[in-house]
Amino acid sequence: MTASLLLLCALLCGALPLRPALPDRAAVSLTVEVRDIRVHQGRIQVGIYADPAAFPAAGGEYRVERAQVTGAAARCTVQGLPPGTYAVALFHDVNSDGVCNLSRLGIPLEPYGFANNVRPVFSAPGFADAQVLLRQDTQISVTLRH
């Protein structure tokens, strides 16, 4: 009787769940193949953005991965991402200084690209333009803009 009363009190007070906990959603990976690399040195830096308000600002990335450049194409895999919608921006860090060098007008001096091969005209694309929906391991291809 005492055990039944304790169990009832625990359920009513929310100490015990009424249904089993849902399992964690399995993490997925995103592989980005970068094409049209003209200078075979430096690194490709891939920024994965989860917050539309932070895209595509440096420092606003959810995750950053880098891959060494050794030829006309490079591949960078970002593992352990929760399923969801992300935007992807990348650049070829030719001089390996860790930043995308810009002109005085804010125009990239190093090659860059976005998911869906968005071609910005007068400003950076929006989150929705460069978004990728990840439900499972996914591979995309981005051609650099020079």
N, CA and C atoms as an extended XYZ file, in Angstrom:
438
Properties=species:S:1:pos:R:3:atomname:S:1:resname:S:1:resid:I:1 pbc="F F F"
N         0.818       -1.194        0.000 N   MET     1
C         0.000        0.000        0.000 CA  MET     1
C         0.860        1.254        0.000 C   MET     1
N         1.886        1.279        0.847 N   THR     2
C         2.772        2.434        0.937 CA  THR     2
C         3.503        2.644       -0.386 C   THR     2
N         3.950        1.556       -1.016 N   ALA     3
C         4.659        1.663       -2.298 CA  ALA     3
C         3.726        2.215       -3.372 C   ALA     3
N         2.482        1.769       -3.400 N   SER     4
C         1.517        2.265       -4.382 CA  SER     4
C         1.248        3.743       -4.178 C   SER     4
N         1.148        4.171       -2.938 N   LEU     5
C         0.904        5.570       -2.617 CA  LEU     5
C         2.091        6.440       -3.042 C   LEU     5
N         3.320        5.953       -2.818 N   LEU     6
C         4.521        6.695       -3.222 CA  LEU     6
C         4.590        6.816       -4.744 C   LEU     6
N         4.256        5.743       -5.454 N   LEU     7
C         4.272        5.768       -6.913 CA  LEU     7
C         3.232        6.756       -7.437 C   LEU     7
N         2.047        6.751       -6.881 N   LEU     8
C         1.005        7.682       -7.297 CA  LEU     8
C         1.436        9.128       -7.045 C   LEU     8
N         2.037        9.411       -5.901 N   CYS     9
C         2.510       10.767       -5.590 CA  CYS     9
C         3.608       11.184       -6.562 C   CYS     9
N         4.508       10.261       -6.899 N   ALA    10
C         5.603       10.578       -7.822 CA  ALA    10
C         5.052       10.902       -9.212 C   ALA    10
N         4.064       10.151       -9.668 N   LEU    11
C         3.471       10.413      -10.979 CA  LEU    11
C         2.735       11.748      -11.001 C   LEU    11
N         1.976       12.038       -9.950 N   LEU    12
C         1.226       13.282       -9.893 CA  LEU    12
C         2.126       14.505       -9.773 C   LEU    12
N         3.259       14.356       -9.137 N   CYS    13
C         4.172       15.478       -8.954 CA  CYS    13
C         5.139       15.635      -10.124 C   CYS    13
N         5.096       14.724      -11.077 N   GLY    14
C         5.957       14.830      -12.245 CA  GLY    14
C         7.342       14.266      -12.042 C   GLY    14
N         7.561       13.544      -10.973 N   ALA    15
C         8.894       12.992      -10.726 CA  ALA    15
C         9.210       11.834      -11.669 C   ALA    15
N         8.193       11.168      -12.144 N   LEU    16
C         8.393       10.057      -13.079 CA  LEU    16
C         7.694       10.395      -14.390 C   LEU    16
N         8.324       10.089      -15.514 N   PRO    17
C         7.664       10.367      -16.793 CA  PRO    17
C         6.479        9.445      -17.010 C   PRO    17
N         5.450        9.983      -17.664 N   LEU    18
C         4.279        9.172      -17.965 CA  LEU    18
C         4.505        8.311      -19.206 C   LEU    18
N         5.476        8.670      -20.028 N   ARG    19
C         5.800        7.876      -21.209 CA  ARG    19
C         7.316        7.763      -21.290 C   ARG    19
N         7.828        6.768      -21.962 N   PRO    20
C         9.278        6.614      -22.037 CA  PRO    20
C         9.904        7.774      -22.813 C   PRO    20
N        11.119        8.110      -22.439 N   ALA    21
C        11.831        9.184      -23.125 CA  ALA    21
C        12.108        8.780      -24.568 C   ALA    21
N        12.043        9.759      -25.480 N   LEU    22
C        12.340        9.488      -26.878 CA  LEU    22
C        13.843        9.358      -27.059 C   LEU    22
N        14.285        8.456      -27.910 N   PRO    23
C        15.720        8.330      -28.137 CA  PRO    23
C        16.257        9.581      -28.837 C   PRO    23
N        17.524        9.899      -28.598 N   ASP    24
C        18.149       11.037      -29.271 CA  ASP    24
C        18.160       10.778      -30.771 C   ASP    24
N        17.936       11.854      -31.540 N   ARG    25
C        18.011       11.719      -32.987 CA  ARG    25
C        19.462       11.479      -33.359 C   ARG    25
N        19.689       10.549      -34.250 N   ALA    26
C        21.038       10.186      -34.643 CA  ALA    26
C        21.720       11.352      -35.354 C   ALA    26
N        22.983       11.551      -35.042 N   ALA    27
C        23.764       12.594      -35.699 CA  ALA    27
C        24.025       12.203      -37.148 C   ALA    27
N        24.171       13.211      -37.998 N   VAL    28
C        24.432       12.989      -39.418 CA  VAL    28
C        25.703       13.732      -39.811 C   VAL    28
N        26.184       13.442      -41.009 N   SER    29
C        27.367       14.146      -41.507 CA  SER    29
C        27.029       14.862      -42.811 C   SER    29
N        27.786       15.918      -43.076 N   LEU    30
C        27.680       16.657      -44.323 CA  LEU    30
C        29.056       16.678      -44.962 C   LEU    30
N        29.147       16.126      -46.172 N   THR    31
C        30.391       16.154      -46.925 CA  THR    31
C        30.253       17.204      -48.011 C   THR    31
N        31.209       18.135      -48.049 N   VAL    32
C        31.205       19.214      -49.026 CA  VAL    32
C        32.370       18.988      -49.978 C   VAL    32
N        32.048       18.779      -51.247 N   GLU    33
C        33.081       18.666      -52.267 CA  GLU    33
C        33.228       20.034      -52.909 C   GLU    33
N        34.443       20.554      -52.906 N   VAL    34
C        34.724       21.887      -53.432 CA  VAL    34
C        35.453       21.738      -54.760 C   VAL    34
N        34.921       22.392      -55.792 N   ARG    35
C        35.478       22.279      -57.144 CA  ARG    35
C        36.009       23.613      -57.636 C   ARG    35
N        36.777       23.528      -58.703 N   ASP    36
C        37.372       24.679      -59.384 CA  ASP    36
C        38.383       25.408      -58.504 C   ASP    36
N        39.225       24.625      -57.828 N   ILE    37
C        40.324       25.192      -57.052 CA  ILE    37
C        41.468       25.438      -58.031 C   ILE    37
N        41.861       26.689      -58.168 N   ARG    38
C        42.875       27.056      -59.157 CA  ARG    38
C        44.279       27.156      -58.569 C   ARG    38
N        44.388       27.471      -57.301 N   VAL    39
C        45.686       27.547      -56.630 CA  VAL    39
C        45.762       26.367      -55.667 C   VAL    39
N        46.705       25.477      -55.875 N   HIS    40
C        46.761       24.220      -55.128 CA  HIS    40
C        47.589       24.346      -53.852 C   HIS    40
N        47.194       25.280      -53.014 N   GLN    41
C        47.817       25.466      -51.704 CA  GLN    41
C        46.763       26.047      -50.774 C   GLN    41
N        47.078       26.077      -49.491 N   GLY    42
C        46.157       26.644      -48.513 CA  GLY    42
C        45.133       25.643      -48.026 C   GLY    42
N        44.017       26.166      -47.525 N   ARG    43
C        42.963       25.326      -46.948 CA  ARG    43
C        41.591       25.805      -47.400 C   ARG    43
N        40.669       24.874      -47.434 N   ILE    44
C        39.255       25.200      -47.608 CA  ILE    44
C        38.667       25.295      -46.209 C   ILE    44
N        37.955       26.372      -45.930 N   GLN    45
C        37.286       26.524      -44.643 CA  GLN    45
C        35.785       26.546      -44.881 C   GLN    45
N        35.099       25.577      -44.285 N   VAL    46
C        33.656       25.421      -44.440 CA  VAL    46
C        32.972       25.845      -43.151 C   VAL    46
N        32.034       26.790      -43.271 N   GLY    47
C        31.240       27.235      -42.131 CA  GLY    47
C        29.829       26.690      -42.230 C   GLY    47
N        29.384       26.046      -41.168 N   ILE    48
C        28.019       25.511      -41.076 CA  ILE    48
C        27.245       26.429      -40.131 C   ILE    48
N        26.151       26.979      -40.615 N   TYR    49
C        25.355       27.940      -39.847 CA  TYR    49
C        24.004       27.341      -39.499 C   TYR    49
N        23.623       27.452      -38.230 N   ALA    50
C        22.316       26.981      -37.783 CA  ALA    50
C        21.355       28.142      -37.548 C   ALA    50
N        21.886       29.337      -37.356 N   ASP    51
C        21.085       30.517      -37.035 CA  ASP    51
C        21.029       31.458      -38.236 C   ASP    51
N        19.860       31.658      -38.826 N   PRO    52
C        19.754       32.558      -39.974 CA  PRO    52
C        20.270       33.965      -39.694 C   PRO    52
N        20.128       34.451      -38.470 N   ALA    53
C        20.589       35.802      -38.137 CA  ALA    53
C        22.113       35.910      -38.148 C   ALA    53
N        22.808       34.789      -38.010 N   ALA    54
C        24.274       34.800      -37.965 CA  ALA    54
C        24.904       34.568      -39.335 C   ALA    54
N        24.112       34.193      -40.323 N   PHE    55
C        24.646       33.841      -41.651 CA  PHE    55
C        24.871       35.074      -42.500 C   PHE    55
N        25.971       35.192      -43.198 N   PRO    56
C        27.169       34.345      -43.212 CA  PRO    56
C        28.347       34.980      -42.472 C   PRO    56
N        28.100       35.620      -41.354 N   ALA    57
C        29.147       36.354      -40.637 CA  ALA    57
C        30.202       35.418      -40.060 C   ALA    57
N        31.459       35.856      -40.160 N   ALA    58
C        32.547       35.136      -39.505 CA  ALA    58
C        32.298       35.175      -38.002 C   ALA    58
N        32.443       34.047      -37.362 N   GLY    59
C        32.185       33.946      -35.931 CA  GLY    59
C        30.769       33.505      -35.608 C   GLY    59
N        29.874       33.518      -36.584 N   GLY    60
C        28.493       33.107      -36.356 CA  GLY    60
C        28.239       31.645      -36.693 C   GLY    60
N        29.290       30.917      -37.060 N   GLU    61
C        29.144       29.528      -37.469 CA  GLU    61
C        28.760       28.630      -36.298 C   GLU    61
N        27.955       27.626      -36.593 N   TYR    62
C        27.647       26.572      -35.628 CA  TYR    62
C        28.838       25.627      -35.536 C   TYR    62
N        29.429       25.324      -36.702 N   ARG    63
C        30.627       24.484      -36.786 CA  ARG    63
C        31.504       24.979      -37.920 C   ARG    63
N        32.814       24.802      -37.772 N   VAL    64
C        33.782       25.123      -38.811 CA  VAL    64
C        34.691       23.923      -39.005 C   VAL    64
N        34.898       23.555      -40.247 N   GLU    65
C        35.838       22.475      -40.575 CA  GLU    65
C        36.771       22.972      -41.668 C   GLU    65
N        37.965       22.427      -41.684 N   ARG    66
C        38.959       22.813      -42.690 CA  ARG    66
C        39.522       21.581      -43.364 C   ARG    66
N        39.914       21.748      -44.633 N   ALA    67
C        40.545       20.672      -45.390 CA  ALA    67
C        41.726       21.253      -46.151 C   ALA    67
N        42.825       20.534      -46.165 N   GLN    68
C        44.020       20.961      -46.893 CA  GLN    68
C        43.771       20.862      -48.393 C   GLN    68
N        44.258       21.830      -49.143 N   VAL    69
C        44.125       21.831      -50.601 CA  VAL    69
C        45.369       21.190      -51.198 C   VAL    69
N        45.150       20.188      -52.061 N   THR    70
C        46.271       19.532      -52.726 CA  THR    70
C        46.052       19.406      -54.230 C   THR    70
N        44.882       19.816      -54.706 N   GLY    71
C        44.586       19.692      -56.129 CA  GLY    71
C        43.420       20.578      -56.521 C   GLY    71
N        42.801       20.248      -57.660 N   ALA    72
C        41.717       21.062      -58.213 CA  ALA    72
C        40.390       20.878      -57.490 C   ALA    72
N        40.325       19.894      -56.598 N   ALA    73
C        39.112       19.649      -55.807 CA  ALA    73
C        39.533       19.266      -54.390 C   ALA    73
N        38.650       19.522      -53.446 N   ALA    74
C        38.896       19.151      -52.054 CA  ALA    74
C        37.591       18.668      -51.451 C   ALA    74
N        37.714       17.888      -50.407 N   ARG    75
C        36.541       17.347      -49.730 CA  ARG    75
C        36.679       17.600      -48.237 C   ARG    75
N        35.596       18.080      -47.649 N   CYS    76
C        35.575       18.381      -46.219 CA  CYS    76
C        34.307       17.765      -45.636 C   CYS    76
N        34.457       16.960      -44.598 N   THR    77
C        33.304       16.313      -43.972 CA  THR    77
C        33.104       16.853      -42.564 C   THR    77
N        31.877       17.273      -42.294 N   VAL    78
C        31.489       17.759      -40.972 CA  VAL    78
C        30.629       16.659      -40.357 C   VAL    78
N        31.106       16.087      -39.265 N   GLN    79
C        30.398       14.973      -38.642 CA  GLN    79
C        29.714       15.407      -37.358 C   GLN    79
N        28.756       14.599      -36.925 N   GLY    80
C        28.109       14.819      -35.640 CA  GLY    80
C        27.107       15.958      -35.612 C   GLY    80
N        26.487       16.261      -36.743 N   LEU    81
C        25.476       17.326      -36.786 CA  LEU    81
C        24.102       16.759      -36.438 C   LEU    81
N        23.347       17.446      -35.600 N   PRO    82
C        21.962       17.020      -35.386 CA  PRO    82
C        21.176       17.228      -36.680 C   PRO    82
N        20.240       16.349      -37.008 N   PRO    83
C        19.418       16.582      -38.202 CA  PRO    83
C        18.744       17.950      -38.112 C   PRO    83
N        18.650       18.625      -39.252 N   GLY    84
C        18.043       19.948      -39.268 CA  GLY    84
C        18.411       20.711      -40.517 C   GLY    84
N        18.117       21.993      -40.508 N   THR    85
C        18.398       22.868      -41.645 CA  THR    85
C        19.575       23.762      -41.309 C   THR    85
N        20.541       23.786      -42.198 N   TYR    86
C        21.756       24.578      -42.026 CA  TYR    86
C        22.020       25.349      -43.310 C   TYR    86
N        22.829       26.388      -43.215 N   ALA    87
C        23.335       27.068      -44.403 CA  ALA    87
C        24.849       26.858      -44.430 C   ALA    87
N        25.410       26.829      -45.641 N   VAL    88
C        26.831       26.548      -45.805 CA  VAL    88
C        27.492       27.677      -46.588 C   VAL    88
N        28.567       28.209      -46.023 N   ALA    89
C        29.418       29.194      -46.700 CA  ALA    89
C        30.856       28.709      -46.551 C   ALA    89
N        31.645       28.902      -47.588 N   LEU    90
C        33.031       28.447      -47.521 CA  LEU    90
C        33.933       29.387      -48.290 C   LEU    90
N        35.222       29.285      -48.027 N   PHE    91
C        36.200       30.035      -48.804 CA  PHE    91
C        37.501       29.262      -48.878 C   PHE    91
N        38.298       29.586      -49.894 N   HIS    92
C        39.614       28.996      -50.071 CA  HIS    92
C        40.614       29.945      -49.429 C   HIS    92
N        41.124       29.556      -48.284 N   ASP    93
C        42.096       30.353      -47.547 CA  ASP    93
C        43.476       30.114      -48.169 C   ASP    93
N        43.713       30.775      -49.291 N   VAL    94
C        44.916       30.535      -50.086 CA  VAL    94
C        46.182       30.779      -49.271 C   VAL    94
N        46.203       31.843      -48.465 N   ASN    95
C        47.402       32.175      -47.702 CA  ASN    95
C        47.403       31.587      -46.289 C   ASN    95
N        46.427       30.759      -45.970 N   SER    96
C        46.335       30.048      -44.678 CA  SER    96
C        46.415       30.969      -43.464 C   SER    96
N        45.812       32.158      -43.567 N   ASP    97
C        45.818       33.069      -42.418 CA  ASP    97
C        44.567       32.944      -41.550 C   ASP    97
N        43.639       32.060      -41.940 N   GLY    98
C        42.458       31.793      -41.128 CA  GLY    98
C        41.291       32.727      -41.345 C   GLY    98
N        41.417       33.691      -42.261 N   VAL    99
C        40.312       34.612      -42.542 CA  VAL    99
C        40.123       34.728      -44.049 C   VAL    99
N        38.911       35.094      -44.438 N   CYS   100
C        38.646       35.376      -45.843 CA  CYS   100
C        39.023       36.840      -46.059 C   CYS   100
N        40.130       37.056      -46.744 N   ASN   101
C        40.626       38.411      -46.969 CA  ASN   101
C        39.672       39.165      -47.883 C   ASN   101
N        39.404       40.430      -47.520 N   LEU   102
C        38.450       41.272      -48.240 CA  LEU   102
C        39.127       42.533      -48.764 C   LEU   102
N        38.565       43.079      -49.842 N   SER   103
C        39.021       44.372      -50.343 CA  SER   103
C        38.486       45.464      -49.423 C   SER   103
N        38.863       46.705      -49.692 N   ARG   104
C        38.362       47.831      -48.895 CA  ARG   104
C        36.854       47.995      -49.047 C   ARG   104
N        36.317       47.467      -50.115 N   LEU   105
C        34.871       47.537      -50.344 CA  LEU   105
C        34.129       46.342      -49.750 C   LEU   105
N        34.863       45.413      -49.124 N   GLY   106
C        34.242       44.234      -48.522 CA  GLY   106
C        34.041       43.077      -49.486 C   GLY   106
N        34.673       43.147      -50.648 N   ILE   107
C        34.559       42.074      -51.645 CA  ILE   107
C        35.638       41.039      -51.355 C   ILE   107
N        35.286       39.743      -51.321 N   PRO   108
C        36.287       38.713      -51.046 CA  PRO   108
C        37.425       38.729      -52.071 C   PRO   108
N        38.647       38.685      -51.551 N   LEU   109
C        39.830       38.589      -52.396 CA  LEU   109
C        40.233       37.137      -52.617 C   LEU   109
N        39.676       36.242      -51.795 N   GLU   110
C        39.947       34.818      -51.927 CA  GLU   110
C        38.684       34.137      -52.457 C   GLU   110
N        38.860       33.035      -53.207 N   PRO   111
C        37.688       32.331      -53.761 CA  PRO   111
C        36.731       31.884      -52.644 C   PRO   111
N        35.444       31.889      -52.935 N   TYR   112
C        34.421       31.557      -51.947 CA  TYR   112
C        33.277       30.814      -52.626 C   TYR   112
N        32.363       30.296      -51.828 N   GLY   113
C        31.192       29.622      -52.374 CA  GLY   113
C        30.144       29.387      -51.306 C   GLY   113
N        28.955       29.008      -51.771 N   PHE   114
C        27.828       28.756      -50.884 CA  PHE   114
C        27.128       27.479      -51.335 C   PHE   114
N        26.419       26.838      -50.421 N   ALA   115
C        25.598       25.687      -50.796 CA  ALA   115
C        24.618       26.111      -51.875 C   ALA   115
N        24.231       25.186      -52.693 N   ASN   116
C        23.322       25.410      -53.824 CA  ASN   116
C        23.962       26.273      -54.906 C   ASN   116
N        25.276       26.489      -54.788 N   ASN   117
C        26.025       27.297      -55.757 CA  ASN   117
C        25.379       28.646      -56.021 C   ASN   117
N        24.912       29.269      -54.953 N   VAL   118
C        24.314       30.595      -55.043 CA  VAL   118
C        25.369       31.566      -55.560 C   VAL   118
N        24.956       32.431      -56.466 N   ARG   119
C        25.853       33.456      -57.021 CA  ARG   119
C        25.412       34.816      -56.525 C   ARG   119
N        26.057       35.324      -55.476 N   PRO   120
C        25.671       36.637      -54.975 CA  PRO   120
C        25.976       37.722      -55.996 C   PRO   120
N        25.131       38.744      -56.032 N   VAL   121
C        25.323       39.830      -56.983 CA  VAL   121
C        25.891       41.054      -56.269 C   VAL   121
N        25.132       41.676      -55.391 N   PHE   122
C        25.602       42.878      -54.709 CA  PHE   122
C        25.787       42.682      -53.211 C   PHE   122
N        25.380       41.531      -52.696 N   SER   123
C        25.548       41.254      -51.271 CA  SER   123
C        25.557       39.749      -51.062 C   SER   123
N        25.878       39.343      -49.864 N   ALA   124
C        25.887       37.916      -49.539 CA  ALA   124
C        24.465       37.363      -49.640 C   ALA   124
N        24.338       36.079      -49.974 N   PRO   125
C        23.001       35.488      -50.056 CA  PRO   125
C        22.374       35.351      -48.678 C   PRO   125
N        21.081       35.114      -48.664 N   GLY   126
C        20.377       34.858      -47.414 CA  GLY   126
C        20.505       33.401      -47.011 C   GLY   126
N        20.168       33.126      -45.770 N   PHE   127
C        20.225       31.774      -45.213 CA  PHE   127
C        19.443       30.794      -46.092 C   PHE   127
N        18.235       31.166      -46.489 N   ALA   128
C        17.376       30.268      -47.275 CA  ALA   128
C        17.993       29.926      -48.628 C   ALA   128
N        18.778       30.847      -49.199 N   ASP   129
C        19.402       30.598      -50.497 CA  ASP   129
C        20.487       29.536      -50.415 C   ASP   129
N        21.178       29.464      -49.280 N   ALA   130
C        22.316       28.555      -49.130 CA  ALA   130
C        22.032       27.436      -48.136 C   ALA   130
N        20.762       27.119      -47.955 N   GLN   131
C        20.425       26.121      -46.939 CA  GLN   131
C        20.471       24.701      -47.474 C   GLN   131
N        20.724       23.787      -46.537 N   VAL   132
C        20.755       22.355      -46.811 CA  VAL   132
C        19.959       21.678      -45.707 C   VAL   132
N        19.028       20.824      -46.085 N   LEU   133
C        18.249       20.059      -45.113 CA  LEU   133
C        18.958       18.736      -44.876 C   LEU   133
N        19.347       18.481      -43.635 N   LEU   134
C        20.044       17.242      -43.291 CA  LEU   134
C        19.119       16.335      -42.497 C   LEU   134
N        18.747       15.241      -43.113 N   ARG   135
C        17.979       14.193      -42.417 CA  ARG   135
C        18.793       12.926      -42.294 C   ARG   135
N        19.813       12.827      -43.148 N   GLN   136
C        20.710       11.680      -43.187 CA  GLN   136
C        22.055       12.181      -43.685 C   GLN   136
N        23.070       11.314      -43.702 N   ASP   137
C        24.367       11.717      -44.233 CA  ASP   137
C        24.166       12.251      -45.650 C   ASP   137
N        24.744       13.413      -45.926 N   THR   138
C        24.488       14.121      -47.178 CA  THR   138
C        25.797       14.605      -47.780 C   THR   138
N        25.850       14.639      -49.105 N   GLN   139
C        26.994       15.195      -49.822 CA  GLN   139
C        26.498       16.280      -50.768 C   GLN   139
N        27.213       17.411      -50.773 N   ILE   140
C        26.898       18.489      -51.692 CA  ILE   140
C        28.174       18.872      -52.433 C   ILE   140
N        28.016       19.573      -53.533 N   SER   141
C        29.151       20.051      -54.318 CA  SER   141
C        29.032       21.558      -54.464 C   SER   141
N        30.148       22.252      -54.230 N   VAL   142
C        30.183       23.708      -54.346 CA  VAL   142
C        31.315       24.085      -55.297 C   VAL   142
N        30.998       24.914      -56.279 N   THR   143
C        31.998       25.435      -57.193 CA  THR   143
C        32.437       26.810      -56.710 C   THR   143
N        33.752       26.987      -56.570 N   LEU   144
C        34.268       28.255      -56.072 CA  LEU   144
C        33.982       29.388      -57.041 C   LEU   144
N        33.751       30.565      -56.490 N   ARG   145
C        33.615       31.808      -57.252 CA  ARG   145
C        34.935       32.559      -57.113 C   ARG   145
N        35.469       33.003      -58.227 N   HIS   146
C        36.789       33.672      -58.226 CA  HIS   146
C        36.630       35.140      -58.525 C   HIS   146
